[in-house]
Amino acid sequence: MITGDICDQFETSRYAIMKHLNVLVEVNLVLYEKKGRKRLNYLNPVPLQRALSRWLKPFDEIAVTRLNELKDLVEGSENEND
């Protein structure tokens, strides 16, 4: 989106929106391209994806363990009924 369209989505000043966008650019979450007087802003999902992977990775192992336990429990119950 161009910066003006982003500003139109919020009930705050253009200055405040620009300040927030600049912070997001500094931390590489938003990339932008200047086209004349317009600034096109793009979400950069890569840092979010990396953070999500890093934060959730420990829970992956727990989830896999729990699912395996559930599988064993269900399959064990089925084998007992044979």
N, C-alpha and C positions, 0 to 999 in steps of 0.2 A: 504494500500500500504506500501511497505517497504520504508524507508527513501530515499534510493538511487533512487528508481523509481520516487518519488516525486521530487527530485532534478533534475532529467532528464527532467522534464516538464517545467522548468524555465531557463531563461538565466541569472542566477545569481549564486553566489558561494554557495557551499554546506554549508559553515559556515552561510551565511545569511538565508538559508532555515531552518537550524537547530535552529537558533535563533528564527525565527518566530514560528516554531513548538513548541519550549519550552514555548513560551508565550501562545500559544493555549492550551498546556498541563496545565499550571498554572491556567488558567481560566476555565479548565475542558471542553473545546470544542473539544479537541482531547485526546483520550485515547491511550495508547500504551502497547505493550507486547513485551518483549525481547525474541527472539528465537536464542540462540547462539550469533553470532555477528550481527544478523539482528534485526531491530526494526520495528515491524508491527504497523502502525498508523491507528486508527479508528476514524471517526467522531462521536462525541457524540451529538446527536440531542436534547437531553432533555433540556439543558440550552437555546438553540435557541427556542425551542417550548415554554418554559415558558416565555421568553422575548417577543416573538411574541404575545402570549396570553395576557400578561400584557399590551403591547403597543396598541393592536388592540381592546381590550375589550370595551373601551369607544365608539369606532366606531360601534360596533355590535348593540348597542342600537339605534344609529342614523339610521343605515341601516334597522333595523326591523321596526322602526317608519315610515321611508320613504316608505318601501314596503307595509306596512299596509295602508298608505295614498293612494298609487297607486292602491291597491286592491279596496279600497272604491270608488275611483274615477272611475275606470273601471266598477265595478259592479253597481255603481250608474248610469252610462251612459247606461248600458244595461237595467236596470230596467225602465228608462225613455222611452226607445223605445218600451216597451211592450204595 
